[in-house]
Amino acid sequence: MGTTVLNLEQDVALLTEQIMNIESVSGNEGALADAVETALRALGHLTVHRDGDSIVARTELGRERRVVLAGHLDTVPLPRTEGARGTVPSQVIDSVLYGRGATDMKGGVAVQLALAAELREPQFDVTYIFYDHEEVEAAKSGLGRLARNTPQLLEADFAILLEPTNGTVEGGCNGTSRFVVRTHGVAAHSARAWMGSNAIHAAAPILARLAEYDTATVTVEGLDYRECMNAVRITGGVAGNVIPDYCEVEVNYRFAPNKNLAQAEEIVRELFTGFEVERTDGAEGARPGLDREVAASLVRSIGAEPKPKYGWTDVSRFSALGIPAVNFGPGDPLLAHTDDEHVAQEDIRRCLNSLRRWLQASA
């Protein structure tokens, strides 16, 4: 089967549907990356670079400032629930587009592609980034790979990640970290439990401390970020007739961007004083950066009150590169990854119109 030919000049909602019908669960982005690369290379006003299943396309107009429009090509796995509408291929019901990636984030990718095809003289130079492996562990991130291999292609004054935001600007993002909190015991036959020490029972104070922990709402540059700390998994034991000699509670801490990963880890270790704690994963948050003029001009153009981004997104990666970044894209973020994932066609058109208006504004 040959590469799908994407029509970048069609209605952006139809383009979204076409993109969604190319299944691209993380690790299987190749076919969509091929289609995106082919479509972009046909545009004579862009220079195009490919690294694995990530593509960077850039204008080279000599503008004073450069902005990035970025989005990931991959999705989470398809739903396993029979009859779920958030799958592939997509379907349209009453002007609403259903299917995997509808909100996260093929609507945003379609907007990027439509703008890349249409805008030959934007007020800024624009870098369009399409990358793989966002929905899995950070070590596989295509955006991270681009930052390592060709950092010069990512240089910019401002970045917009087209994650779903219900059509308003969401500044920065919370950081995220994962920990394993362990208890140890002594194995014994469950008929003679007094001969052992139950590591699962010993984990009860871990859960109690989490339940009692008062998570904060932290104001950063005028936006209120809500923090969360939760047990997300618990494992232990080897058999139904053995007193468990180990237990692990996995804890996820989402922290406001006023603190870094080391400070977040200190908070977790202090909470679980007396227990063995190991940090297994983590990513820094990102401050909003809305005080930058280029960011402020976007907010003025959109006309909606900016909000904080509670979840972690790749604005954090741009922030680490010294590039202020925000989230702005079509669709309701609460629908991402659901069995009923969907987006109104008009929301995709509205996002395209908003970014077109801003990028075409007089410098």
N, C-alpha and C positions, 0 to 999 in steps of 0.2 A: 504494500500500500504506500502511495506517494505522500509527500508532505501536503497537509491541508492548506489551501490558499485562502488566507484571510482577506476579506474585503474591508479595508480600513475606512472607506468612504461611505459605507452604509450607515443607517441609523445605529447609534451607539448601543441601544438595547439589543438590536439584532446581532451586533458584533459580540456583545457579551454572551448571548446564547450560543453563537458559533464557537467561542472560546471554551465555554463550559462543556460543550459536547466533545472536547478533546480531554479525555480523562487524564489527570495529572496528579494523582496521589503522590506524596513525597517519595522520591526515588524513581518515579516514573514520569518525570517532566520532559523527557527528550522530545516527544512528538510535538508538544506545545512549544517548546523552545525552538525547534526547527521551523515551525510555522511563523513564530514571532520574528526570528532572524530573517527568514525569507522576505517577509513583508517589509521589514525595516530596510533591508539592503536595496529594495526597489525604490526607495526614496532618495533622490539624489542630493538632498540638502543635509543629510546626516552622515556622520562617520560612525561605523558600527564595529564593535569588538565583541567577541564571544569567548567565554572561559567556562568550559564544561557546559552546563545548561543555564548559564547566566549570560545575559546580553546587555551591553551598554551602547546606547546610541546618543550622539551629541551633535548639537549645532555648534558651528565655529564662526560666529558673527562678529567677534571682537567686542562684545558688549562689556560694560563696566562691571556687571554682576552676573553671576551664574546661579541658577537654581536647579535642584534635582527633583524629579518626579519618580518615585520608586514604588515597586510592588512585587510581590512574590507570585510565582507561577503555580506553586504546589497547593494541594488541599490536604485536609485530614482524610482518613479512609472513608469509603462509602458507607452509608448506613446499613446495618444488618437487620433492621426491623422490616418485616414484610409490609409492603405498601407504602413505605416512607417516600415522601416526595422530594427530599433533599438528596437526590442521587444523580446519576448520569445514565442516559441523556436527560437534558433539561425538558421542562414543559412550561407553557404559558397558560395561565388561568386568570381571566379577568384583568389583563394587563399587568399581572404579577408573574415574575420569572422564578420558577422553582428549580432547585437542583444544587448539587454539591459545588461550592465555590460561588454561589450567587452573591453572598455578602462578603465572604472571606476567600479571595477578594478579586474575583474575575470581573466584577463590575468596575472596580478601580483600574485593573489592567486594561480593560477595553477603553476607558477614558484616556489613559496614557497613550495608547496606540492611536486613538482618534486625534489627539492633540499633536502627536508626532507627525502624522500625515498632513494635518491641516496647517499648522503654524510654521511658516517659513520666515517670518520677520517678527518674532516676539520681542517684547521689550527687554528681556533678559536672554542670555544664552541659556539653553536648557539641556540637561543631561537626563535621559530616560533610562532607568535601570529596571531590568526584569530578572529576577533571581530565583534560584531553586532552594529547596530544603529549608524553608522557614519553619515548617510545622513540626520539626523534629529537634533533636539535641543540637545545641548551639555549635558544636564542633563541626557539623556538616553544612553550616549555613553558606549559601552561595554568595551572599553579601559579605560575609566575613572573608571568604576566599578572594573576592575582588579587592577588598581592602588590603589584604596581604600581598597579592600578586601585582596589582596595578593601581595603587592608591592615588596616582595622579589623575586617573579617570573619574574619581569620586570627589575631587576638590570642588568646592562650591561655597557660596555665601549663605545658603539656606536650602533646606530639604523638606519635601512634603511626601509623607508616606500615605498612599491612598487606601489605608485600612478603613473599614466602615465606621462612620462617626455620625450617622443620621444627618449628614449635611452641615455640620458645624465643625469648627476647628477645635481639636483636642490637643492641648499643649503638653509636651513632655510625656513622661510615663513613670509609673511606679517601677522600682527595681524588684527582682524576684530572686529568692534563694531557697535551696532545699537542703535539709539536714536529715540525718539518721540519728535518732536517740536510742541507745541500746541499754538493755538490762541483761544480766546473766544469772543463771541459776544452777541447779544441780539436777541432772536427769535421774529419774527413778520410775519404777513401775507405778502406774496410776492406782493400783490396788493398795500400794504402800506409799502413799503420797508423802507421809511424814519422813520418809527416808531421803527425800529430795528437797529442792527449793524451786518454786514455780516462777519462772522469769516473766510470764505473761501477767501474773498477779502483781509482780513487782513494777509493772509498767503503769499501774493505775494512777500513781501520782503524776506521771507525765501527762496523761489525759486530763486529770483534774487541774493541773496548772494551765493547760491550754484553755480549758473551759472557763477558767476564772480570769484569764489574761484580758486586760482592757486595751484593745487596739485603739490607736490614735487616729484623729483626723488632723492633718498637718497642712498649714497654708504655706505655699511656696509661690512667690511672685504673683500673689493675688488669686491663685487657684487652690482649692481644697482637695487634697489627696487623702483618701481613706485607706488605711492600712488593714491588713488581714494576716492572721497567723492561725493555721489549721493543721490538724493531723489529716493526711490524705491517704495513708496506707499503713496497715499494721500486719506484721508477719511474725511467726514464731511457732515452735513445736515441730515434731517430726512424725508423730503417729497418734492415733486416738487412744492409745493405752500407755503413753509415756508422758511423764511430767516434763514440760518444756524447760530446756536449759538455756534458751536464749529468746529474746524478743526484740524486734526493731520497730520503732514508730517513725514513719517518714513525715516530716513537718515541712510545710511550705510557708514561707514568710514573704509577703508582698509589702515592701516598705516604700515610704515617700521619698522623692528625689532630693530631699534635704540631707540625706545621709548616704554614705557609700557602702559598698559591700562589706568592708571590714567592720564598720560600725553596726551594720545589721547583724553580722555574725556575733559580735560582742553582746548584743541584746539577747539573742537566742541562747548563747552559752550561759549568760547570767540567769535566765529564766530556768534553765535546766541544770543548775548547780547540783553536783552530786551524781550526775549521770554521765555516761560516755556519749559525747556528741561529735559527729563528723559532718562537715559540710560536703555535700556531694555535687552541687551545681550552684550556679549563681550568675546573675547579670545585673549590671548597674542600671539604675534608673536614669532619667534625663530631665533636667530642668526645662521649664516651658520655653524660655527664650523669646517670649512675645514682646520684649522691650526692643528687639532689633527692628529697625525701620522696615526692612523687607517683610518681616513677619507681621508687623503692625499693618502694613498696607494690604496684606491678604485678609486679615481680620476685618479691616474697614470695607474691603470689597465684598466680602461674604455678607456682612451686616448682622451676623448672629453673635450672641455672647459666647466667647470661648469657654471651654470646659476642660477639666483635667482628664487625662487618660489613666484609668485605674489599672488596666492590664499592661503587661510588658509588651512593647513592640520594638521594631528595629530603629525607631528614633533614637534609642539608646546607643546604637552603633554609630550613628551619625554624630551624636553628641560627643562620643569618645574621640571622634576625629576632629572635633572642634567646630562642627557644623551645626548650628541651631536647627531644630527640626520639629515639625508638628505632624499630627495625623489629620487627614481630611479626605473622606471618601463616601461613596454611596452605600446605603443600607444600614440596618439596625445591628450594631455589634452584638446584641443579646441573641441574635439568631445564628451567629457563626457556630459552626460545628454541629448544629442541631439536625434532627431527622426531618425537619420541616423548613430547612434553610431556603430563604426566598428574598427577593428584592423587587420593589415596584419599578417597572420600566421607566417611569417618569423620574424617579430618584436618580437614576443613572444619567439621564439627559440633563437634569438640573445640575448635577455635579460637573458635567462637561461644560455646561454654559458658564458656571461660576468660575472655573479655572481659565476658560477661554477669555472671559471678560478681563480677568486680572492680568493674564499674560500678554494681552493685546493693549492694555492701557498705555497711555503716553508715559514715557520715562520721566 
